[in-house]
Amino acid sequence: MIQWTEILIAAGAAIVMAVAIRIWRARAAARERGPAHIHEALMRRAEALAAQSPFLRKVTREFKANGHISNRQADAVKKAIARIEAR
């Protein structure tokens, strides 16, 4: 007959393995992502203000989809953020 302690030990080992696998996958995904994009900090500010501007909403959606924006778009985002923060 199987002891309850054996079942608990097996369940505990399964939980530990599941957590270890999740941590390993998360670290692997972070390594694949690479370094932060040069405009990432700017886009985080833009995302915080996106509710106030359709332009910022559009650009942040594009940045999430593509992972980058052009320098020209970044300049336009800086100007839009400055206008919104001046209000």
DSSP file (Angstrom, degrees, kcal/mol; ACC not computed):
  #  RESIDUE AA STRUCTURE BP1 BP2  ACC     N-H-->O    O-->H-N    N-H-->O    O-->H-N    TCO  KAPPA ALPHA  PHI   PSI    X-CA   Y-CA   Z-CA
    1    1 A M              0   0    0      0, 0.0     2,-0.3     0, 0.0     0, 0.0   0.000 360.0 360.0 360.0 140.3    0.0    0.0    0.0
    2    2 A I        -     0   0    0      1,-0.1     2,-0.2     2,-0.0     3,-0.0  -0.549 360.0-130.3 -77.9 134.7    1.3    3.5   -0.9
    3    3 A Q     >  -     0   0    0     -2,-0.3     4,-1.4     1,-0.1     3,-0.3  -0.571  10.6-129.4 -82.9 147.3    2.1    5.7    2.0
    4    4 A W  H  > S+     0   0    0      1,-0.2     4,-2.4    -2,-0.2     5,-0.2   0.827 108.6  60.4 -65.0 -31.2    0.7    9.3    2.1
    5    5 A T  H  > S+     0   0    0      1,-0.2     4,-2.3     2,-0.2    -1,-0.2   0.874 102.0  52.2 -65.7 -35.5    4.2   10.6    2.8
    6    6 A E  H  > S+     0   0    0     -3,-0.3     4,-2.3     2,-0.2    -1,-0.2   0.893 109.8  49.1 -65.8 -39.0    5.4    9.1   -0.5
    7    7 A I  H  X S+     0   0    0     -4,-1.4     4,-2.5     2,-0.2    -2,-0.2   0.925 111.7  48.5 -65.5 -44.2    2.6   10.9   -2.3
    8    8 A L  H  X S+     0   0    0     -4,-2.4     4,-2.5     2,-0.2    -2,-0.2   0.888 111.2  50.3 -64.5 -38.7    3.4   14.2   -0.6
    9    9 A I  H  X S+     0   0    0     -4,-2.3     4,-2.4     2,-0.2    -1,-0.2   0.921 111.9  47.5 -64.8 -43.7    7.1   13.8   -1.4
   10   10 A A  H  X S+     0   0    0     -4,-2.3     4,-2.1     2,-0.2    -2,-0.2   0.905 112.9  48.6 -64.5 -41.5    6.3   13.1   -5.1
   11   11 A A  H  X S+     0   0    0     -4,-2.5     4,-2.1     2,-0.2    -2,-0.2   0.911 111.6  50.0 -65.4 -41.4    3.9   16.1   -5.3
   12   12 A G  H  X S+     0   0    0     -4,-2.5     4,-2.3     1,-0.2    -2,-0.2   0.910 110.1  50.0 -63.1 -42.2    6.5   18.4   -3.6
   13   13 A A  H  X S+     0   0    0     -4,-2.4     4,-2.2     1,-0.2    -1,-0.2   0.883 109.6  51.9 -63.7 -38.0    9.2   17.3   -6.1
   14   14 A A  H  X S+     0   0    0     -4,-2.1     4,-2.2     2,-0.2    -1,-0.2   0.893 109.8  49.0 -65.6 -39.6    6.8   17.9   -9.0
   15   15 A I  H  X S+     0   0    0     -4,-2.1     4,-2.3     2,-0.2     5,-0.2   0.922 110.5  50.4 -66.3 -43.4    6.1   21.4   -7.8
   16   16 A V  H  X S+     0   0    0     -4,-2.3     4,-2.3     1,-0.2    -2,-0.2   0.912 111.9  48.1 -61.2 -42.8    9.8   22.2   -7.3
   17   17 A M  H  X S+     0   0    0     -4,-2.2     4,-2.4     2,-0.2    -1,-0.2   0.897 109.7  52.5 -65.2 -40.4   10.5   21.0  -10.9
   18   18 A A  H  X S+     0   0    0     -4,-2.2     4,-2.0     2,-0.2    -2,-0.2   0.917 111.6  45.9 -62.8 -43.1    7.6   23.0  -12.3
   19   19 A V  H  X S+     0   0    0     -4,-2.3     4,-2.4     2,-0.2    -1,-0.2   0.913 111.9  51.9 -65.7 -42.3    8.9   26.2  -10.7
   20   20 A A  H  X S+     0   0    0     -4,-2.3     4,-2.4     1,-0.2    -2,-0.2   0.898 109.4  49.6 -61.8 -40.5   12.5   25.5  -11.8
   21   21 A I  H  X S+     0   0    0     -4,-2.4     4,-2.6     2,-0.2    -1,-0.2   0.909 110.1  50.6 -65.5 -41.7   11.4   25.0  -15.4
   22   22 A R  H  X S+     0   0    0     -4,-2.0     4,-2.2     2,-0.2    -2,-0.2   0.912 111.8  47.4 -63.3 -42.0    9.4   28.3  -15.3
   23   23 A I  H  X S+     0   0    0     -4,-2.4     4,-2.3     2,-0.2    -2,-0.2   0.922 111.9  50.2 -64.6 -44.0   12.4   30.2  -14.0
   24   24 A W  H  X S+     0   0    0     -4,-2.4     4,-2.1     1,-0.2    -2,-0.2   0.915 112.0  47.4 -61.6 -43.4   14.7   28.6  -16.5
   25   25 A R  H  X S+     0   0    0     -4,-2.6     4,-2.3     2,-0.2    -1,-0.2   0.894 111.0  51.3 -65.8 -39.2   12.3   29.5  -19.4
   26   26 A A  H  X S+     0   0    0     -4,-2.2     4,-2.0     1,-0.2    -2,-0.2   0.907 111.1  47.7 -64.8 -41.2   12.0   33.1  -18.2
   27   27 A R  H  X S+     0   0    0     -4,-2.3     4,-2.0     2,-0.2    -1,-0.2   0.892 111.4  50.9 -66.7 -38.7   15.7   33.5  -18.0
   28   28 A A  H  X S+     0   0    0     -4,-2.1     4,-2.0     1,-0.2    -2,-0.2   0.900 109.9  49.8 -64.9 -40.5   16.2   32.1  -21.5
   29   29 A A  H  X S+     0   0    0     -4,-2.3     4,-1.6     1,-0.2    -1,-0.2   0.885 109.5  51.7 -65.8 -38.1   13.5   34.4  -22.9
   30   30 A A  H  X S+     0   0    0     -4,-2.0     4,-1.0     1,-0.2    -1,-0.2   0.879 109.3  50.2 -66.4 -37.1   15.2   37.4  -21.2
   31   31 A R  H  < S+     0   0    0     -4,-2.0     3,-0.4     1,-0.2    -2,-0.2   0.890 109.8  50.6 -67.2 -38.6   18.6   36.4  -22.8
   32   32 A E  H  < S+     0   0    0     -4,-2.0    -1,-0.2     1,-0.2    -2,-0.2   0.823 100.8  64.0 -68.0 -30.7   17.0   36.1  -26.2
   33   33 A R  H  < S-     0   0    0     -4,-1.6    -1,-0.2    -5,-0.2    -2,-0.2   0.852  92.4-161.8 -64.6 -34.7   15.4   39.5  -25.9
   34   34 A G     <  -     0   0    0     -4,-1.0    -1,-0.1    -3,-0.4     3,-0.1  -0.302  37.0 -16.5  83.9-169.8   18.8   41.2  -25.8
   35   35 A P  S    S-     0   0    0      0, 0.0     3,-0.1     0, 0.0     2,-0.0  -0.227  81.6 -87.5 -70.0 159.7   19.7   44.7  -24.5
   36   36 A A        -     0   0    0      1,-0.1     2,-0.1     2,-0.1    -2,-0.0  -0.336  48.1-104.8 -65.5 146.2   17.0   47.3  -24.1
   37   37 A H    >   -     0   0    0      1,-0.1     3,-1.7    -3,-0.1     4,-0.4  -0.391  26.4-116.8 -70.2 151.0   16.2   49.4  -27.1
   38   38 A I  T 3  S+     0   0    0      1,-0.3     3,-0.3     2,-0.1     4,-0.2   0.796 115.0  43.2 -61.2 -30.0   17.6   53.0  -27.2
   39   39 A H  T 3> S+     0   0    0      1,-0.2     4,-2.3     2,-0.1    -1,-0.3   0.285  82.9 103.3 -99.4  10.3   14.1   54.4  -27.2
   40   40 A E  H <> S+     0   0    0     -3,-1.7     4,-1.8     1,-0.2    -1,-0.2   0.901  80.6  48.4 -63.9 -42.2   12.6   52.1  -24.6
   41   41 A A  H  > S+     0   0    0     -4,-0.4     4,-1.7    -3,-0.3    -1,-0.2   0.904 112.3  50.2 -64.2 -40.6   12.6   54.6  -21.7
   42   42 A L  H  > S+     0   0    0     -4,-0.2     4,-2.2     1,-0.2    -1,-0.2   0.901 109.6  50.7 -62.3 -41.4   11.0   57.2  -23.9
   43   43 A M  H  X S+     0   0    0     -4,-2.3     4,-2.4     2,-0.2    -1,-0.2   0.804 104.7  56.8 -71.2 -28.0    8.3   54.8  -25.0
   44   44 A R  H  X S+     0   0    0     -4,-1.8     4,-1.6     2,-0.2    -1,-0.2   0.913 109.2  46.6 -66.4 -40.8    7.5   53.9  -21.4
   45   45 A R  H  X S+     0   0    0     -4,-1.7     4,-1.2     1,-0.2    -2,-0.2   0.911 112.7  50.0 -63.7 -41.6    6.9   57.7  -20.7
   46   46 A A  H  < S+     0   0    0     -4,-2.2     4,-0.5     1,-0.2     3,-0.3   0.881 107.3  54.1 -64.7 -38.0    4.8   57.8  -23.9
   47   47 A E  H >< S+     0   0    0     -4,-2.4     3,-0.7     1,-0.2     4,-0.3   0.867 104.6  54.7 -64.4 -35.8    2.8   54.8  -22.8
   48   48 A A  H 3< S+     0   0    0     -4,-1.6     3,-0.3     1,-0.2    -1,-0.2   0.815 116.8  37.2 -66.3 -29.2    2.0   56.5  -19.5
   49   49 A L  T >< S+     0   0    0     -4,-1.2     3,-1.7    -3,-0.3     4,-0.4   0.325  85.5 104.9-102.7   6.2    0.6   59.4  -21.4
   50   50 A A  G X   +     0   0    0     -3,-0.7     3,-0.9    -4,-0.5     7,-0.4   0.763  69.9  65.6 -63.3 -26.5   -1.0   57.5  -24.3
   51   51 A A  G 3  S+     0   0    0     -4,-0.3    -1,-0.3    -3,-0.3    -2,-0.1   0.756 102.4  49.7 -66.8 -22.0   -4.5   58.0  -22.9
   52   52 A Q  G <  S+     0   0    0     -3,-1.7    -1,-0.2     1,-0.2    -2,-0.2   0.539 113.6  43.1 -93.9  -8.2   -4.2   61.7  -23.6
   53   53 A S    <>  -     0   0    0     -3,-0.9     4,-1.9    -4,-0.4    -1,-0.2  -0.972  56.6-155.9-145.0 124.5   -3.0   61.5  -27.2
   54   54 A P  H  > S+     0   0    0      0, 0.0     4,-2.3     0, 0.0     5,-0.2   0.857 100.5  56.3 -64.3 -33.4   -4.1   59.4  -30.1
   55   55 A F  H  > S+     0   0    0      2,-0.2     4,-2.6     1,-0.2     5,-0.2   0.945 108.3  45.5 -63.1 -47.9   -0.6   59.9  -31.7
   56   56 A L  H  > S+     0   0    0      1,-0.2     4,-2.5     2,-0.2     5,-0.2   0.874 111.1  54.0 -63.8 -36.3    1.2   58.5  -28.6
   57   57 A R  H  X S+     0   0    0     -4,-1.9     4,-1.7    -7,-0.4    -1,-0.2   0.920 111.1  45.9 -62.3 -43.4   -1.3   55.6  -28.5
   58   58 A K  H  X S+     0   0    0     -4,-2.3     4,-2.1     2,-0.2    -2,-0.2   0.920 113.9  47.3 -66.1 -45.1   -0.5   54.8  -32.1
   59   59 A V  H  X S+     0   0    0     -4,-2.6     4,-2.5     1,-0.2    -2,-0.2   0.891 111.0  50.8 -67.5 -39.4    3.2   55.0  -31.7
   60   60 A T  H  X S+     0   0    0     -4,-2.5     4,-2.2     2,-0.2    -1,-0.2   0.880 109.5  51.6 -66.5 -35.7    3.3   52.9  -28.5
   61   61 A R  H  X S+     0   0    0     -4,-1.7     4,-1.8    -5,-0.2    -2,-0.2   0.913 111.3  47.4 -65.0 -41.6    1.2   50.2  -30.3
   62   62 A E  H  X S+     0   0    0     -4,-2.1     4,-3.1     2,-0.2     5,-0.4   0.899 110.4  52.4 -64.6 -40.6    3.7   50.2  -33.2
   63   63 A F  H  X S+     0   0    0     -4,-2.5     4,-2.5     1,-0.2    -2,-0.2   0.898 109.3  49.3 -63.8 -40.2    6.7   50.0  -30.8
   64   64 A K  H  < S+     0   0    0     -4,-2.2    -1,-0.2     1,-0.2    -2,-0.2   0.880 115.9  44.0 -64.9 -36.8    5.1   47.0  -29.0
   65   65 A A  H  < S+     0   0    0     -4,-1.8    -2,-0.2    -5,-0.2    -1,-0.2   0.917 128.2  25.0 -74.6 -44.0    4.6   45.3  -32.3
   66   66 A N  H  < S-     0   0    0     -4,-3.1    -3,-0.2     2,-0.2    -2,-0.2   0.754  91.4-132.4 -95.7 -27.5    7.9   46.1  -34.0
   67   67 A G  S  < S+     0   0    0     -4,-2.5     2,-0.3    -5,-0.4    -4,-0.1   0.484  79.2  55.0  84.9   2.3   10.2   46.6  -31.0
   68   68 A H        -     0   0    0     -6,-0.3     2,-0.3    -5,-0.1    -2,-0.2  -0.989  57.9-158.5-157.6 161.9   11.7   49.8  -32.4
   69   69 A I        -     0   0    0     -2,-0.3   -30,-0.1    -3,-0.1     2,-0.1  -0.937  33.4-101.7-135.7 161.4   10.8   53.2  -33.8
   70   70 A S     >  -     0   0    0     -2,-0.3     4,-2.2     1,-0.1     5,-0.1  -0.344  30.6-112.0 -78.7 164.6   12.8   55.5  -36.0
   71   71 A N  H  > S+     0   0    0      1,-0.2     4,-2.1     2,-0.2     5,-0.1   0.850 119.6  55.9 -63.6 -33.9   14.8   58.5  -34.7
   72   72 A R  H  > S+     0   0    0      2,-0.2     4,-1.9     1,-0.2    -1,-0.2   0.915 108.2  46.5 -64.4 -44.3   12.3   60.7  -36.5
   73   73 A Q  H  > S+     0   0    0      1,-0.2     4,-2.4     2,-0.2    -2,-0.2   0.881 109.4  55.6 -64.6 -37.9    9.4   59.1  -34.7
   74   74 A A  H  X S+     0   0    0     -4,-2.2     4,-2.4     1,-0.2    -2,-0.2   0.895 106.5  50.1 -63.0 -39.5   11.3   59.4  -31.4
   75   75 A D  H  X S+     0   0    0     -4,-2.1     4,-2.1     2,-0.2    -1,-0.2   0.908 110.9  49.2 -64.0 -41.1   11.7   63.2  -32.0
   76   76 A A  H  X S+     0   0    0     -4,-1.9     4,-2.3     1,-0.2    -2,-0.2   0.880 110.4  50.8 -65.0 -37.7    8.0   63.5  -32.6
   77   77 A V  H  X S+     0   0    0     -4,-2.4     4,-2.7     2,-0.2     5,-0.2   0.910 108.1  52.5 -65.9 -42.1    7.2   61.5  -29.5
   78   78 A K  H  X S+     0   0    0     -4,-2.4     4,-2.2     1,-0.2    -2,-0.2   0.915 111.1  47.1 -59.0 -43.1    9.5   63.8  -27.4
   79   79 A K  H  X S+     0   0    0     -4,-2.1     4,-2.3     2,-0.2    -1,-0.2   0.907 112.2  49.8 -65.4 -41.8    7.7   66.9  -28.8
   80   80 A A  H  X S+     0   0    0     -4,-2.3     4,-2.2     2,-0.2    -2,-0.2   0.899 111.2  48.8 -65.1 -40.0    4.2   65.3  -28.1
   81   81 A I  H  X S+     0   0    0     -4,-2.7     4,-2.7     2,-0.2     5,-0.2   0.908 110.3  51.7 -65.0 -41.2    5.3   64.4  -24.5
   82   82 A A  H  X S+     0   0    0     -4,-2.2     4,-1.5    -5,-0.2    -2,-0.2   0.902 110.1  49.2 -62.2 -41.0    6.6   68.0  -24.0
   83   83 A R  H  X S+     0   0    0     -4,-2.3     4,-0.7     2,-0.2    -1,-0.2   0.920 113.4  45.8 -63.8 -43.6    3.3   69.4  -25.2
   84   84 A I  H >< S+     0   0    0     -4,-2.2     3,-0.8     1,-0.2    -2,-0.2   0.912 113.5  48.2 -67.4 -42.6    1.2   67.2  -22.9
   85   85 A E  H 3< S+     0   0    0     -4,-2.7    -1,-0.2     1,-0.2    -2,-0.2   0.746 103.8  62.5 -71.2 -22.5    3.4   67.8  -19.9
   86   86 A A  H 3<        0   0    0     -4,-1.5    -1,-0.2     1,-0.2    -2,-0.2   0.734 360.0 360.0 -73.1 -21.6    3.3   71.6  -20.5
   87   87 A R    <<        0   0    0     -3,-0.8    -1,-0.2    -4,-0.7    -2,-0.1   0.495 360.0 360.0 -68.9 360.0   -0.5   71.5  -20.0
